[in-house]
Amino acid sequence: MAKEILKDEILKDEQLDQVAGGSWMESVGDFNNAFQRKLPGFDKIDPNTSEGAIYLLKNWTDGDNVVGQLKNMFAKYGIDMTYNGKPFDPNTYTYKGKQISQDEAWKIIDGK
């Protein structure tokens, strides 16, 4: 049986534009990694569900936004994450003055 789409679950064009890739996809990956590790603040919203995706889109840039939550989470581990916000440009992760990859950032968080 198909799920009925509720009025508040319909996304606006500008929200759909954010799903294109680049920084968005990398940040969703970061959110998912934080969820999988049950890090505080990320342990209750599964970004792989329709409800989680709607939460991300609705809270991406408003108020206490998702990008801000991710930046604060990385900062707790000494990592500066810069969200580039462009469809094909990845985020930038810096640790102790050196640019690192997203994978390296998660290894630091995992204590590896």
N, C-alpha and C positions, 0 to 999 in steps of 0.2 A: 504494500500500500504506500503510495507516495505521500510525503509530508506536505501539508498545505503551507505556503509561504505567507507569513504574517506581514501586515503593512509595515511594521517597524523593522522588518528584516530586509526590505528592499533597499538596495544600495544606490546612492547617487552616482552620476557619471564621474565626478571628481574623486569619489572613493574608489571606484573601479579603476581609474587611471593609476592609482597608487599601487595596484597589484601587478603592474607590468614586469617588475623584476629588479635587478640591481640591488640598491640599498634596501628596498622593501623586502625582497626575498631573503637577503642575508639577515635582516633584523628579525623576520619571522622565524628563521632558523635559530637565531640566538634566543628568541622567546621560547621556542620549542625545547632547545637544549636546557634552558633554565627550568622549564616545566618538568622535563624528564628527570632532572637532578633534584626536583622539589625544593628549589631555592626559595627563600622567603619572598612573598609577593608574587611569585609565579607558579605556586603549587596548586592553585585551584582552577586555572583557566587553561584548558587544553586547546592549543591553537589549531589542532587537526580536526576539531568538530565544527559544525556550522555555527554553533553558538560562540565558540572561541574566535572564529574568523570575523564574525559580526562585531564582537567586542573589540578586536584589534582595529578594524576599520573605523568604528565609531569613536575610538579613543586614541587614534594614532597621533593627532596633533592638538587635541583639545585639553586644556587644563592640566591635570596630572597625567600627562600623556605616556603612551607606551614607549616611545623613543627616550623620553626622560627617565623612565623606570629602568630601561636597559643601560643607559649611560651611568646611572647611579649604581646599578648592580656591578658593572665592570669596574667602576671607580673603587668599590670596596676591596678589589683585588689589585689596585694600583694600575689598572688599565684605562687609558683614555680612548673611548670609542667615539668616532666622529661619523655621524649619519650624513651621507652625501645627498640623499634624497633624489638622485637621478636614476632613471630607469636602468641604465647599464653600468653605472659606476658603483663599485663596491664600497662598503664602509671602510674606514681607516681605524686600525687598532694600534696604539702606541703603548709600550711598556718600558719604563726606565729610559725614556728618550729615544728608543729604537722602534721603528715601525715593524709590526709583527703581523702574521696572518690570523685570520679568524680561528683556524684550528689551533694555532699556538696560544691564542688568548684562552681558549677552552682548556688547553693542557695546564695553563697556569691556574685557572680556577679549580681544576681537578687535582692540583698539587703534583703534577707530573713533570 
